Amino acid sequence: MTTATQGSEVFAHMTGRAVEAFSMVAEANQKILRDLVDLSASTAKEGVRLYAELQSSAVEALKEGQDYLLSRQSEIQEAPRDPFAFYQKGVLQSVEGAQKAFKIIESNAQAMTRSAERLQVTAEQTGKEIQATFAQVAGRMKSLYSPLA
């Protein structure tokens, strides 16, 4: 009878430890999923921020283009009087337009770089938190299943 009682106690003890282990794993999974959801939300937020910056830049470029066309339209009427001045002004405006376009491209590239850097920092933080969670679970599992002294 004592053997049956001892077996029952060992079984109950092992079952309790197994339930505790499953509980630890479930908590860890929950925390990791929460971290990944936070990372996804941060990524989406960063994407919206970058899109807004790029959209603002595109609107600025469109406005510059419209201004250029409007100014050229009024100058076309004066072109027959002084064609050389008309062409010279057109070349200068084209150079200025190209410089503005390159500045817009540069600012877009900088915005994308800043966005990528922010995403990298967020991803690294999330990775460290997930690693810490795994380390914590591993430590708890070791202590749970270590031989009783």
DSSP file (Angstrom, degrees, kcal/mol; ACC not computed):
  #  RESIDUE AA STRUCTURE BP1 BP2  ACC     N-H-->O    O-->H-N    N-H-->O    O-->H-N    TCO  KAPPA ALPHA  PHI   PSI    X-CA   Y-CA   Z-CA
    1    1 A M     >        0   0    0      0, 0.0     4,-2.1     0, 0.0     5,-0.2   0.000 360.0 360.0 360.0 -35.3    0.0    0.0    0.0
    2    2 A T  H  >  +     0   0    0      1,-0.2     4,-2.8     2,-0.2     5,-0.2   0.850 360.0  55.2 -67.8 -31.9    2.9    2.4    0.7
    3    3 A T  H  > S+     0   0    0      2,-0.2     4,-2.6     1,-0.2    -1,-0.2   0.911 108.9  47.1 -65.8 -41.2    4.2    1.7   -2.8
    4    4 A A  H  > S+     0   0    0      2,-0.2     4,-2.2     1,-0.2    -2,-0.2   0.892 113.6  48.4 -65.9 -39.8    0.9    2.8   -4.3
    5    5 A T  H  X S+     0   0    0     -4,-2.1     4,-2.3     2,-0.2    -2,-0.2   0.915 112.6  47.7 -67.1 -43.0    0.8    5.8   -2.1
    6    6 A Q  H  X S+     0   0    0     -4,-2.8     4,-2.6     2,-0.2    -2,-0.2   0.914 112.2  49.8 -64.2 -41.9    4.3    6.8   -3.0
    7    7 A G  H  X S+     0   0    0     -4,-2.6     4,-2.5     1,-0.2    -1,-0.2   0.897 110.7  50.1 -62.1 -40.4    3.6    6.3   -6.7
    8    8 A S  H  X S+     0   0    0     -4,-2.2     4,-2.5     2,-0.2    -1,-0.2   0.897 111.2  48.7 -65.5 -40.2    0.6    8.4   -6.4
    9    9 A E  H  X S+     0   0    0     -4,-2.3     4,-2.7     2,-0.2    -2,-0.2   0.906 112.0  48.4 -66.0 -42.4    2.5   11.2   -4.7
   10   10 A V  H  X S+     0   0    0     -4,-2.6     4,-2.7     2,-0.2     5,-0.2   0.919 112.6  48.8 -63.4 -43.7    5.3   11.1   -7.3
   11   11 A F  H  X S+     0   0    0     -4,-2.5     4,-2.5     2,-0.2    -2,-0.2   0.918 112.8  47.3 -62.2 -43.9    2.7   11.2  -10.1
   12   12 A A  H  X S+     0   0    0     -4,-2.5     4,-2.4     2,-0.2    -2,-0.2   0.901 112.8  49.7 -64.1 -40.8    0.9   14.1   -8.4
   13   13 A H  H  X S+     0   0    0     -4,-2.7     4,-2.1     2,-0.2    -2,-0.2   0.925 113.2  45.4 -64.1 -44.6    4.2   15.9   -7.9
   14   14 A M  H  X S+     0   0    0     -4,-2.7     4,-2.5     2,-0.2    -2,-0.2   0.881 112.0  52.1 -67.3 -38.0    5.3   15.4  -11.5
   15   15 A T  H  X S+     0   0    0     -4,-2.5     4,-2.5    -5,-0.2    -1,-0.2   0.915 108.8  50.9 -63.6 -42.2    1.8   16.5  -12.8
   16   16 A G  H  X S+     0   0    0     -4,-2.4     4,-2.3     1,-0.2    -2,-0.2   0.910 111.3  47.7 -60.9 -42.9    2.1   19.6  -10.7
   17   17 A R  H  X S+     0   0    0     -4,-2.1     4,-2.6     2,-0.2    -1,-0.2   0.901 110.7  51.4 -65.8 -39.8    5.5   20.4  -12.2
   18   18 A A  H  X S+     0   0    0     -4,-2.5     4,-2.7     2,-0.2    -2,-0.2   0.920 110.6  48.3 -63.4 -42.8    4.3   19.7  -15.7
   19   19 A V  H  X S+     0   0    0     -4,-2.5     4,-2.2     1,-0.2    -1,-0.2   0.908 112.2  49.5 -63.0 -41.4    1.3   22.1  -15.2
   20   20 A E  H  X S+     0   0    0     -4,-2.3     4,-2.2     2,-0.2    -2,-0.2   0.892 110.9  50.0 -64.7 -39.1    3.7   24.7  -13.8
   21   21 A A  H  X S+     0   0    0     -4,-2.6     4,-2.4     2,-0.2    -2,-0.2   0.928 110.8  48.6 -64.8 -45.2    6.0   24.3  -16.8
   22   22 A F  H  X S+     0   0    0     -4,-2.7     4,-2.4     1,-0.2    -2,-0.2   0.881 110.2  52.8 -61.7 -37.3    3.1   24.7  -19.2
   23   23 A S  H  X S+     0   0    0     -4,-2.2     4,-2.4     2,-0.2    -1,-0.2   0.911 109.1  49.0 -64.1 -42.8    2.0   27.8  -17.4
   24   24 A M  H  X S+     0   0    0     -4,-2.2     4,-2.5     2,-0.2    -2,-0.2   0.919 112.1  48.2 -62.5 -43.4    5.5   29.3  -17.7
   25   25 A V  H  X S+     0   0    0     -4,-2.4     4,-2.8     1,-0.2    -2,-0.2   0.903 110.9  51.0 -65.0 -40.3    5.6   28.5  -21.4
   26   26 A A  H  X S+     0   0    0     -4,-2.4     4,-2.3     2,-0.2    -1,-0.2   0.910 110.8  48.5 -63.6 -41.9    2.2   30.0  -21.9
   27   27 A E  H  X S+     0   0    0     -4,-2.4     4,-2.4     2,-0.2    -2,-0.2   0.917 112.2  48.9 -62.8 -42.7    3.2   33.2  -20.0
   28   28 A A  H  X S+     0   0    0     -4,-2.5     4,-2.8     2,-0.2     5,-0.2   0.926 111.0  49.8 -63.5 -44.3    6.4   33.4  -22.1
   29   29 A N  H  X S+     0   0    0     -4,-2.8     4,-2.7     1,-0.2     5,-0.2   0.907 110.5  50.8 -59.9 -41.6    4.4   32.9  -25.3
   30   30 A Q  H  X S+     0   0    0     -4,-2.3     4,-2.2     2,-0.2    -1,-0.2   0.924 112.1  45.9 -63.0 -44.7    2.0   35.6  -24.3
   31   31 A K  H  X S+     0   0    0     -4,-2.4     4,-2.5     2,-0.2    -2,-0.2   0.912 113.5  49.3 -65.5 -42.2    4.8   38.1  -23.5
   32   32 A I  H  X S+     0   0    0     -4,-2.8     4,-2.5     2,-0.2    -2,-0.2   0.921 111.4  48.9 -64.4 -43.3    6.6   37.3  -26.8
   33   33 A L  H  X S+     0   0    0     -4,-2.7     4,-2.5    -5,-0.2    -1,-0.2   0.900 110.6  51.2 -62.4 -39.6    3.4   37.7  -28.8
   34   34 A R  H  X S+     0   0    0     -4,-2.2     4,-2.4    -5,-0.2    -2,-0.2   0.917 110.4  49.3 -62.7 -42.8    2.8   41.0  -27.0
   35   35 A D  H  X S+     0   0    0     -4,-2.5     4,-2.2     1,-0.2    -2,-0.2   0.907 112.0  48.2 -62.5 -41.3    6.3   42.2  -27.9
   36   36 A L  H  X S+     0   0    0     -4,-2.5     4,-2.4     2,-0.2    -2,-0.2   0.871 110.7  50.6 -68.5 -36.5    5.8   41.2  -31.6
   37   37 A V  H  X S+     0   0    0     -4,-2.5     4,-2.6     2,-0.2    -1,-0.2   0.907 110.3  50.3 -66.2 -40.8    2.5   43.0  -31.7
   38   38 A D  H  X S+     0   0    0     -4,-2.4     4,-2.6     2,-0.2    -2,-0.2   0.904 110.4  50.2 -62.4 -40.3    4.1   46.1  -30.3
   39   39 A L  H  X S+     0   0    0     -4,-2.2     4,-2.5     2,-0.2    -2,-0.2   0.916 110.7  49.2 -63.2 -42.7    6.9   45.8  -32.9
   40   40 A S  H  X S+     0   0    0     -4,-2.4     4,-2.5     2,-0.2    -2,-0.2   0.909 111.5  49.0 -63.3 -41.5    4.3   45.4  -35.7
   41   41 A A  H  X S+     0   0    0     -4,-2.6     4,-2.6     2,-0.2    -2,-0.2   0.911 111.7  48.9 -64.8 -41.4    2.4   48.5  -34.4
   42   42 A S  H  X S+     0   0    0     -4,-2.6     4,-2.5     2,-0.2    -2,-0.2   0.894 111.0  50.6 -64.0 -39.3    5.7   50.5  -34.2
   43   43 A T  H  X S+     0   0    0     -4,-2.5     4,-2.4     2,-0.2    -2,-0.2   0.921 111.6  47.2 -64.6 -43.7    6.5   49.4  -37.8
   44   44 A A  H  X S+     0   0    0     -4,-2.5     4,-2.2     2,-0.2    -2,-0.2   0.914 112.4  49.9 -63.7 -42.1    3.1   50.5  -39.0
   45   45 A K  H  X S+     0   0    0     -4,-2.6     4,-2.3     1,-0.2    -2,-0.2   0.914 111.7  48.3 -62.3 -43.1    3.4   53.8  -37.2
   46   46 A E  H  X S+     0   0    0     -4,-2.5     4,-2.7     1,-0.2    -1,-0.2   0.878 109.4  53.6 -65.4 -37.9    6.8   54.4  -38.7
   47   47 A G  H  X S+     0   0    0     -4,-2.4     4,-2.5     2,-0.2    -1,-0.2   0.898 109.4  47.7 -62.8 -40.7    5.5   53.5  -42.1
   48   48 A V  H  X S+     0   0    0     -4,-2.2     4,-2.4     2,-0.2    -2,-0.2   0.901 111.6  50.7 -66.6 -40.9    2.7   56.1  -41.8
   49   49 A R  H  X S+     0   0    0     -4,-2.3     4,-2.1     2,-0.2    -2,-0.2   0.935 112.9  45.6 -61.8 -46.4    5.2   58.7  -40.6
   50   50 A L  H  X S+     0   0    0     -4,-2.7     4,-2.7     1,-0.2     5,-0.2   0.914 111.4  52.5 -64.0 -42.8    7.5   58.0  -43.6
   51   51 A Y  H  X S+     0   0    0     -4,-2.5     4,-2.7     1,-0.2    -1,-0.2   0.907 108.7  50.8 -59.5 -41.7    4.6   58.0  -46.0
   52   52 A A  H  X S+     0   0    0     -4,-2.4     4,-2.4     2,-0.2    -1,-0.2   0.911 111.1  48.1 -63.7 -42.0    3.5   61.4  -44.7
   53   53 A E  H  X S+     0   0    0     -4,-2.1     4,-2.0     2,-0.2    -2,-0.2   0.932 114.7  45.0 -63.7 -44.6    7.0   62.8  -45.1
   54   54 A L  H  X S+     0   0    0     -4,-2.7     4,-2.3     2,-0.2    -2,-0.2   0.883 112.8  51.3 -67.3 -37.5    7.3   61.5  -48.6
   55   55 A Q  H  X S+     0   0    0     -4,-2.7     4,-2.4    -5,-0.2    -1,-0.2   0.905 108.8  51.1 -65.7 -41.1    3.8   62.7  -49.5
   56   56 A S  H  X S+     0   0    0     -4,-2.4     4,-2.2     1,-0.2    -2,-0.2   0.906 110.5  49.6 -61.0 -41.7    4.6   66.1  -48.2
   57   57 A S  H  X S+     0   0    0     -4,-2.0     4,-2.4     2,-0.2    -2,-0.2   0.897 109.7  51.0 -63.9 -41.2    7.7   66.1  -50.4
   58   58 A A  H  X S+     0   0    0     -4,-2.3     4,-2.5     2,-0.2    -2,-0.2   0.894 109.5  50.1 -65.2 -39.8    5.7   65.0  -53.4
   59   59 A V  H  X S+     0   0    0     -4,-2.4     4,-2.4     2,-0.2    -1,-0.2   0.905 110.4  50.6 -64.7 -40.5    3.1   67.8  -52.9
   60   60 A E  H  X S+     0   0    0     -4,-2.2     4,-2.4     2,-0.2    -2,-0.2   0.916 110.8  48.5 -62.5 -43.0    6.0   70.3  -52.6
   61   61 A A  H  X S+     0   0    0     -4,-2.4     4,-2.3     2,-0.2    -2,-0.2   0.903 110.9  50.6 -64.3 -41.0    7.5   69.0  -55.9
   62   62 A L  H  X S+     0   0    0     -4,-2.5     4,-2.4     2,-0.2    -1,-0.2   0.909 110.1  49.9 -62.9 -41.8    4.1   69.2  -57.6
   63   63 A K  H  X S+     0   0    0     -4,-2.4     4,-2.6     1,-0.2    -2,-0.2   0.917 110.0  50.6 -62.9 -43.2    3.7   72.8  -56.4
   64   64 A E  H  X S+     0   0    0     -4,-2.4     4,-2.4     1,-0.2    -1,-0.2   0.908 110.3  50.5 -60.3 -42.3    7.2   73.7  -57.7
   65   65 A G  H  X S+     0   0    0     -4,-2.3     4,-2.5     2,-0.2    -2,-0.2   0.903 110.6  48.3 -63.5 -42.1    6.3   72.2  -61.1
   66   66 A Q  H  X S+     0   0    0     -4,-2.4     4,-2.6     2,-0.2     5,-0.2   0.914 111.0  50.7 -64.6 -42.2    3.1   74.1  -61.3
   67   67 A D  H  X S+     0   0    0     -4,-2.6     4,-2.3     1,-0.2    -2,-0.2   0.908 110.5  50.3 -61.3 -40.6    4.8   77.3  -60.4
   68   68 A Y  H  X S+     0   0    0     -4,-2.4     4,-2.5     2,-0.2    -2,-0.2   0.935 111.2  47.7 -63.0 -46.5    7.5   76.7  -63.1
   69   69 A L  H  X S+     0   0    0     -4,-2.5     4,-2.1     1,-0.2    -2,-0.2   0.901 112.0  49.9 -63.4 -40.4    4.8   76.0  -65.7
   70   70 A L  H  X S+     0   0    0     -4,-2.6     4,-1.6     2,-0.2    -1,-0.2   0.905 112.2  47.3 -64.7 -40.7    2.9   79.1  -64.9
   71   71 A S  H  X S+     0   0    0     -4,-2.3     4,-1.4    -5,-0.2    -2,-0.2   0.895 112.9  49.1 -68.6 -37.7    6.0   81.3  -65.0
   72   72 A R  H  X S+     0   0    0     -4,-2.5     4,-1.7     1,-0.2    -1,-0.2   0.850 105.8  58.4 -68.5 -33.7    7.0   79.8  -68.3
   73   73 A Q  H  X S+     0   0    0     -4,-2.1     4,-0.7     1,-0.2    -1,-0.2   0.915 108.0  44.5 -63.7 -42.5    3.6   80.3  -69.7
   74   74 A S  H  < S+     0   0    0     -4,-1.6     4,-0.5     1,-0.2     3,-0.3   0.818 112.7  53.1 -71.3 -29.0    3.8   84.1  -69.1
   75   75 A E  H >X S+     0   0    0     -4,-1.4     4,-0.7     1,-0.2     3,-0.7   0.773  95.2  68.5 -76.5 -25.6    7.3   84.2  -70.5
   76   76 A I  H >< S+     0   0    0     -4,-1.7     3,-0.7     1,-0.3    -1,-0.2   0.857  94.8  56.9 -62.0 -34.3    6.3   82.5  -73.7
   77   77 A Q  T 3< S+     0   0    0     -4,-0.7    -1,-0.3    -3,-0.3     4,-0.2   0.811 109.7  44.9 -67.1 -28.4    4.3   85.5  -74.7
   78   78 A E  T X> S+     0   0    0     -3,-0.7     4,-1.2    -4,-0.5     3,-0.9   0.537  88.8  93.1 -90.6  -6.8    7.5   87.6  -74.4
   79   79 A A  T << S+     0   0    0     -4,-0.7     7,-0.2    -3,-0.7    -1,-0.2   0.856  77.3  57.6 -58.7 -41.4    9.7   85.1  -76.3
   80   80 A P  T 34 S+     0   0    0      0, 0.0    -1,-0.2     0, 0.0    -2,-0.1   0.826 103.9  54.5 -63.0 -27.8    9.4   86.7  -79.7
   81   81 A R  T <4 S+     0   0    0     -3,-0.9    -2,-0.2     1,-0.3    -3,-0.1   0.918 131.0   6.7 -70.9 -43.1   10.7   90.0  -78.5
   82   82 A D     X  +     0   0    0     -4,-1.2     4,-1.9    -3,-0.1    -1,-0.3  -0.666  66.9 172.8-142.4  82.1   13.9   88.6  -77.0
   83   83 A P  H  > S+     0   0    0      0, 0.0     4,-2.6     0, 0.0     5,-0.2   0.849  79.9  55.9 -63.4 -34.8   14.4   84.9  -77.9
   84   84 A F  H  > S+     0   0    0      1,-0.2     4,-2.7     2,-0.2     5,-0.2   0.933 108.9  46.1 -63.8 -44.8   17.9   84.8  -76.4
   85   85 A A  H  > S+     0   0    0      2,-0.2     4,-2.6     1,-0.2    -1,-0.2   0.876 111.7  53.8 -63.8 -36.9   16.8   86.0  -73.0
   86   86 A F  H  X S+     0   0    0     -4,-1.9     4,-2.0    -7,-0.2    -2,-0.2   0.942 112.8  41.6 -62.4 -48.1   13.9   83.6  -73.1
   87   87 A Y  H  X S+     0   0    0     -4,-2.6     4,-2.4     2,-0.2    -2,-0.2   0.890 114.5  51.8 -68.0 -39.1   16.2   80.6  -73.8
   88   88 A Q  H  X S+     0   0    0     -4,-2.7     4,-2.3    -5,-0.2    -2,-0.2   0.928 111.2  46.8 -63.6 -44.1   18.7   81.8  -71.3
   89   89 A K  H  X S+     0   0    0     -4,-2.6     4,-2.5     1,-0.2    -1,-0.2   0.877 110.7  53.8 -65.0 -36.8   16.1   82.2  -68.6
   90   90 A G  H  X S+     0   0    0     -4,-2.0     4,-2.1    -5,-0.2    -2,-0.2   0.902 108.7  48.3 -63.5 -41.8   14.7   78.7  -69.5
   91   91 A V  H  X S+     0   0    0     -4,-2.4     4,-2.3     2,-0.2    -2,-0.2   0.932 112.5  48.5 -64.4 -45.2   18.1   77.1  -69.0
   92   92 A L  H  X S+     0   0    0     -4,-2.3     4,-2.5     1,-0.2    -2,-0.2   0.912 112.3  48.4 -61.5 -42.9   18.6   78.8  -65.7
   93   93 A Q  H  X S+     0   0    0     -4,-2.5     4,-2.6     1,-0.2    -1,-0.2   0.866 109.6  53.3 -66.6 -34.7   15.2   77.8  -64.5
   94   94 A S  H  X S+     0   0    0     -4,-2.1     4,-2.4     2,-0.2    -2,-0.2   0.912 109.7  47.8 -65.2 -41.7   15.9   74.2  -65.6
   95   95 A V  H  X S+     0   0    0     -4,-2.3     4,-2.3     2,-0.2    -2,-0.2   0.928 113.1  48.0 -63.9 -45.0   19.1   74.1  -63.6
   96   96 A E  H  X S+     0   0    0     -4,-2.5     4,-2.5     1,-0.2    -2,-0.2   0.901 111.2  51.5 -61.7 -40.3   17.4   75.5  -60.6
   97   97 A G  H  X S+     0   0    0     -4,-2.6     4,-2.5     2,-0.2    -2,-0.2   0.898 109.1  49.8 -63.3 -40.8   14.6   73.0  -61.1
   98   98 A A  H  X S+     0   0    0     -4,-2.4     4,-2.5     2,-0.2    -1,-0.2   0.903 110.4  50.5 -65.0 -40.4   17.1   70.1  -61.2
   99   99 A Q  H  X S+     0   0    0     -4,-2.3     4,-2.2     2,-0.2    -2,-0.2   0.917 111.3  48.2 -62.9 -43.0   18.8   71.4  -58.0
  100  100 A K  H  X S+     0   0    0     -4,-2.5     4,-2.3     2,-0.2    -2,-0.2   0.907 110.6  51.6 -63.6 -40.7   15.4   71.5  -56.3
  101  101 A A  H  X S+     0   0    0     -4,-2.5     4,-2.6     1,-0.2    -2,-0.2   0.915 109.8  48.9 -62.6 -42.5   14.6   68.0  -57.5
  102  102 A F  H  X S+     0   0    0     -4,-2.5     4,-2.7     1,-0.2    -1,-0.2   0.878 109.8  52.2 -65.5 -36.4   17.9   66.7  -56.2
  103  103 A K  H  X S+     0   0    0     -4,-2.2     4,-2.6     2,-0.2    -1,-0.2   0.904 110.4  48.2 -64.9 -39.8   17.3   68.4  -52.8
  104  104 A I  H  X S+     0   0    0     -4,-2.3     4,-2.3     2,-0.2    -2,-0.2   0.920 112.3  48.4 -65.8 -43.1   13.9   66.8  -52.6
  105  105 A I  H  X S+     0   0    0     -4,-2.6     4,-2.5     2,-0.2    -2,-0.2   0.915 112.0  50.1 -62.0 -42.3   15.4   63.4  -53.5
  106  106 A E  H  X S+     0   0    0     -4,-2.7     4,-2.5     1,-0.2    -2,-0.2   0.920 110.5  48.5 -63.1 -43.6   18.1   63.9  -50.9
  107  107 A S  H  X S+     0   0    0     -4,-2.6     4,-2.3     1,-0.2    -1,-0.2   0.874 111.2  51.1 -66.0 -35.4   15.5   64.8  -48.2
  108  108 A N  H  X S+     0   0    0     -4,-2.3     4,-2.4     2,-0.2    -2,-0.2   0.917 110.2  49.0 -65.3 -42.6   13.5   61.7  -49.1
  109  109 A A  H  X S+     0   0    0     -4,-2.5     4,-2.3     1,-0.2    -2,-0.2   0.901 111.6  49.4 -63.5 -40.4   16.6   59.6  -48.8
  110  110 A Q  H  X S+     0   0    0     -4,-2.5     4,-2.7     2,-0.2    -1,-0.2   0.901 110.0  51.2 -65.2 -40.3   17.3   61.1  -45.4
  111  111 A A  H  X S+     0   0    0     -4,-2.3     4,-2.3     1,-0.2    -2,-0.2   0.910 111.1  48.1 -62.7 -41.8   13.8   60.5  -44.3
  112  112 A M  H  X S+     0   0    0     -4,-2.4     4,-2.5     2,-0.2    -2,-0.2   0.889 111.5  50.3 -66.7 -38.4   14.0   56.9  -45.3
  113  113 A T  H  X S+     0   0    0     -4,-2.3     4,-2.4     2,-0.2    -2,-0.2   0.933 111.0  48.1 -64.7 -45.8   17.3   56.5  -43.6
  114  114 A R  H  X S+     0   0    0     -4,-2.7     4,-2.4     1,-0.2    -2,-0.2   0.913 112.4  50.1 -60.1 -42.1   16.0   58.0  -40.3
  115  115 A S  H  X S+     0   0    0     -4,-2.3     4,-2.4     1,-0.2    -2,-0.2   0.922 110.4  49.0 -62.5 -45.0   12.9   55.7  -40.6
  116  116 A A  H  X S+     0   0    0     -4,-2.5     4,-2.3     1,-0.2    -1,-0.2   0.885 110.5  51.6 -62.8 -38.8   15.1   52.6  -41.1
  117  117 A E  H  X S+     0   0    0     -4,-2.4     4,-2.2     2,-0.2    -1,-0.2   0.913 110.1  48.3 -64.9 -42.5   17.3   53.6  -38.1
  118  118 A R  H  X S+     0   0    0     -4,-2.4     4,-2.2     1,-0.2    -2,-0.2   0.908 112.3  49.2 -64.3 -40.6   14.2   54.0  -35.9
  119  119 A L  H  X S+     0   0    0     -4,-2.4     4,-2.7     1,-0.2    -2,-0.2   0.890 109.5  52.5 -64.7 -38.4   12.9   50.6  -37.0
  120  120 A Q  H  X S+     0   0    0     -4,-2.3     4,-2.6     2,-0.2    -2,-0.2   0.923 109.3  48.6 -63.4 -44.0   16.3   49.0  -36.4
  121  121 A V  H  X S+     0   0    0     -4,-2.2     4,-2.4     2,-0.2    -2,-0.2   0.927 113.1  47.8 -61.7 -44.9   16.4   50.3  -32.8
  122  122 A T  H  X S+     0   0    0     -4,-2.2     4,-2.4     1,-0.2    -2,-0.2   0.916 112.4  48.7 -63.2 -43.4   12.8   49.1  -32.2
  123  123 A A  H  X S+     0   0    0     -4,-2.7     4,-2.5     1,-0.2    -1,-0.2   0.892 110.9  50.7 -65.2 -39.2   13.6   45.7  -33.6
  124  124 A E  H  X S+     0   0    0     -4,-2.6     4,-2.4     2,-0.2    -1,-0.2   0.916 110.5  49.2 -64.2 -42.4   16.8   45.4  -31.6
  125  125 A Q  H  X S+     0   0    0     -4,-2.4     4,-2.3     2,-0.2    -2,-0.2   0.920 112.1  48.3 -62.1 -43.6   14.9   46.3  -28.4
  126  126 A T  H  X S+     0   0    0     -4,-2.4     4,-2.4     1,-0.2    -2,-0.2   0.914 110.6  51.6 -63.7 -42.2   12.2   43.7  -29.2
  127  127 A G  H  X S+     0   0    0     -4,-2.5     4,-2.4     1,-0.2    -1,-0.2   0.905 110.2  48.9 -60.8 -42.2   14.8   41.1  -29.9
  128  128 A K  H  X S+     0   0    0     -4,-2.4     4,-2.4     2,-0.2    -1,-0.2   0.892 110.7  50.5 -65.3 -39.4   16.5   41.8  -26.6
  129  129 A E  H  X S+     0   0    0     -4,-2.3     4,-2.0     2,-0.2    -2,-0.2   0.902 111.4  48.1 -65.4 -39.9   13.2   41.6  -24.7
  130  130 A I  H  X S+     0   0    0     -4,-2.4     4,-2.4     2,-0.2    -2,-0.2   0.908 111.5  50.2 -67.7 -40.9   12.4   38.2  -26.4
  131  131 A Q  H  X S+     0   0    0     -4,-2.4     4,-2.6     1,-0.2    -2,-0.2   0.911 110.1  50.7 -61.8 -41.6   15.9   36.9  -25.5
  132  132 A A  H  X S+     0   0    0     -4,-2.4     4,-2.5     2,-0.2    -1,-0.2   0.886 108.8  52.0 -63.3 -38.4   15.4   38.0  -21.9
  133  133 A T  H  X S+     0   0    0     -4,-2.0     4,-2.5     2,-0.2    -2,-0.2   0.933 110.9  46.9 -63.7 -45.4   12.1   36.2  -21.8
  134  134 A F  H  X S+     0   0    0     -4,-2.4     4,-2.7     1,-0.2    -2,-0.2   0.911 112.4  50.1 -62.7 -41.7   13.6   33.0  -23.1
  135  135 A A  H  X S+     0   0    0     -4,-2.6     4,-2.4     2,-0.2    -1,-0.2   0.904 111.2  49.4 -63.1 -40.8   16.5   33.3  -20.6
  136  136 A Q  H  X S+     0   0    0     -4,-2.5     4,-2.4     2,-0.2    -2,-0.2   0.919 112.4  46.8 -64.7 -44.0   14.0   33.8  -17.8
  137  137 A V  H  X S+     0   0    0     -4,-2.5     4,-2.7     2,-0.2    -2,-0.2   0.908 111.5  51.7 -65.3 -41.1   11.9   30.8  -18.8
  138  138 A A  H  X S+     0   0    0     -4,-2.7     4,-2.4     1,-0.2    -2,-0.2   0.923 111.1  47.9 -61.8 -43.5   15.0   28.6  -19.2
  139  139 A G  H  X S+     0   0    0     -4,-2.4     4,-2.2     1,-0.2    -1,-0.2   0.907 112.8  47.7 -63.2 -42.0   16.2   29.6  -15.7
  140  140 A R  H  X S+     0   0    0     -4,-2.4     4,-2.0     2,-0.2    -2,-0.2   0.883 111.3  51.3 -66.8 -37.8   12.8   29.0  -14.2
  141  141 A M  H  X S+     0   0    0     -4,-2.7     4,-2.4     2,-0.2    -2,-0.2   0.909 108.9  51.2 -66.0 -40.8   12.6   25.6  -16.0
  142  142 A K  H  X S+     0   0    0     -4,-2.4     4,-0.6     1,-0.2    -2,-0.2   0.928 112.9  45.0 -61.1 -44.2   16.0   24.6  -14.6
  143  143 A S  H  < S+     0   0    0     -4,-2.2     3,-0.3     1,-0.2    -1,-0.2   0.845 112.2  53.2 -69.5 -30.6   15.0   25.5  -11.1
  144  144 A L  H  < S+     0   0    0     -4,-2.0    -2,-0.2     1,-0.2    -1,-0.2   0.900 119.2  32.6 -68.9 -40.6   11.7   23.7  -11.5
  145  145 A Y  H  < S+     0   0    0     -4,-2.4    -1,-0.2    -5,-0.1    -2,-0.2   0.270  89.0 119.4-104.3  10.9   13.2   20.4  -12.7
  146  146 A S  S  < S-     0   0    0     -4,-0.6     3,-0.1    -3,-0.3    -3,-0.0  -0.486  77.5 -93.1 -72.3 148.8   16.5   20.6  -10.7
  147  147 A P        -     0   0    0      0, 0.0     2,-0.3     0, 0.0    -1,-0.1  -0.323  43.0-109.5 -62.0 141.5   16.9   17.6   -8.2
  148  148 A L              0   0    0      1,-0.1    -3,-0.0    -3,-0.1     0, 0.0  -0.535 360.0 360.0 -73.4 134.0   15.6   18.4   -4.8
  149  149 A A              0   0    0     -2,-0.3    -1,-0.1    -3,-0.1    -3,-0.0   0.451 360.0 360.0 -93.4 360.0   18.4   18.7   -2.3
